[in-house]
Amino acid sequence: MDPISIARYGMMAATQQLTESATRIAGAANDGSVDYAKEAVTQIEASTAFKADVGVIKVADKMWQSLLDLQSAPAHS
């Protein structure tokens, strides 16, 4: 697997984690059985993971661009 695919999977997992946490918090209005501290930690972890995966994609993009720039550069005689 390439780094971009791994990062994309990580972003999807983090998004799912945030969605599930938000759903649990929204449901707490009905029964009050949610540990808000735990949900806050879950959301911070998911947000941090998402940002890290975005960083991986940015670095990979810069690397690909550098390789393309090298390939298109005129050869030295």
C-alpha beads as a LAMMPS data file, in Angstrom:
LAMMPS data file: protein, C-alpha beads

77 atoms
76 bonds

1 atom types
1 bond types

-500.0 500.0 xlo xhi
-500.0 500.0 ylo yhi
-500.0 500.0 zlo zhi

Masses

1 110.0

Atoms # bond

1 1 1 0.000 0.000 0.000
2 1 1 1.184 3.481 -0.745
3 1 1 1.306 6.233 1.903
4 1 1 -1.590 8.159 0.387
5 1 1 -3.895 5.127 0.544
6 1 1 -2.906 4.488 4.142
7 1 1 -3.477 8.139 5.055
8 1 1 -6.831 8.145 3.266
9 1 1 -7.897 5.053 5.223
10 1 1 -6.748 6.762 8.438
11 1 1 -8.787 9.847 7.606
12 1 1 -11.883 7.723 7.010
13 1 1 -11.329 5.903 10.323
14 1 1 -10.902 9.198 12.198
15 1 1 -14.047 10.593 10.589
16 1 1 -15.966 7.484 11.626
17 1 1 -14.634 7.793 15.178
18 1 1 -15.748 11.446 15.366
19 1 1 -19.175 10.587 13.974
20 1 1 -19.696 7.774 16.473
21 1 1 -18.615 9.990 19.370
22 1 1 -20.950 12.774 18.275
23 1 1 -23.799 10.274 18.012
24 1 1 -23.128 9.017 21.544
25 1 1 -23.092 12.580 22.898
26 1 1 -26.286 13.481 21.043
27 1 1 -27.955 10.386 22.478
28 1 1 -26.913 11.362 25.995
29 1 1 -29.709 13.927 26.110
30 1 1 -32.100 10.992 26.337
31 1 1 -30.412 8.797 28.932
32 1 1 -27.395 10.691 30.335
33 1 1 -25.146 7.617 30.238
34 1 1 -22.228 9.184 28.352
35 1 1 -18.801 9.801 29.849
36 1 1 -18.117 13.277 28.470
37 1 1 -14.438 13.213 29.437
38 1 1 -13.930 9.973 27.516
39 1 1 -15.762 11.387 24.502
40 1 1 -13.628 14.547 24.599
41 1 1 -10.467 12.426 24.586
42 1 1 -11.841 10.313 21.729
43 1 1 -12.580 13.421 19.690
44 1 1 -9.154 14.938 20.363
45 1 1 -7.439 11.690 19.363
46 1 1 -9.492 11.398 16.175
47 1 1 -8.862 15.039 15.284
48 1 1 -5.117 14.640 15.836
49 1 1 -5.034 11.457 13.739
50 1 1 -6.935 13.206 10.942
51 1 1 -4.492 16.134 10.957
52 1 1 -1.524 13.748 10.892
53 1 1 -2.977 11.901 7.902
54 1 1 -3.530 15.200 6.081
55 1 1 0.141 15.978 6.756
56 1 1 1.183 12.657 5.200
57 1 1 -0.817 13.447 2.078
58 1 1 0.718 16.930 1.843
59 1 1 4.252 15.522 2.118
60 1 1 3.524 12.810 -0.445
61 1 1 2.118 15.429 -2.796
62 1 1 5.249 17.564 -2.422
63 1 1 7.438 14.523 -3.080
64 1 1 5.508 13.626 -6.249
65 1 1 5.689 17.219 -7.429
66 1 1 9.450 17.268 -6.867
67 1 1 9.844 14.057 -8.859
68 1 1 7.739 15.437 -11.688
69 1 1 9.783 18.651 -11.670
70 1 1 12.998 16.622 -11.922
71 1 1 11.598 14.569 -14.767
72 1 1 10.529 17.633 -16.747
73 1 1 13.777 19.557 -16.142
74 1 1 16.045 19.837 -19.199
75 1 1 19.028 17.487 -19.182
76 1 1 22.437 19.055 -18.577
77 1 1 24.917 18.658 -21.423

Bonds

1 1 1 2
2 1 2 3
3 1 3 4
4 1 4 5
5 1 5 6
6 1 6 7
7 1 7 8
8 1 8 9
9 1 9 10
10 1 10 11
11 1 11 12
12 1 12 13
13 1 13 14
14 1 14 15
15 1 15 16
16 1 16 17
17 1 17 18
18 1 18 19
19 1 19 20
20 1 20 21
21 1 21 22
22 1 22 23
23 1 23 24
24 1 24 25
25 1 25 26
26 1 26 27
27 1 27 28
28 1 28 29
29 1 29 30
30 1 30 31
31 1 31 32
32 1 32 33
33 1 33 34
34 1 34 35
35 1 35 36
36 1 36 37
37 1 37 38
38 1 38 39
39 1 39 40
40 1 40 41
41 1 41 42
42 1 42 43
43 1 43 44
44 1 44 45
45 1 45 46
46 1 46 47
47 1 47 48
48 1 48 49
49 1 49 50
50 1 50 51
51 1 51 52
52 1 52 53
53 1 53 54
54 1 54 55
55 1 55 56
56 1 56 57
57 1 57 58
58 1 58 59
59 1 59 60
60 1 60 61
61 1 61 62
62 1 62 63
63 1 63 64
64 1 64 65
65 1 65 66
66 1 66 67
67 1 67 68
68 1 68 69
69 1 69 70
70 1 70 71
71 1 71 72
72 1 72 73
73 1 73 74
74 1 74 75
75 1 75 76
76 1 76 77
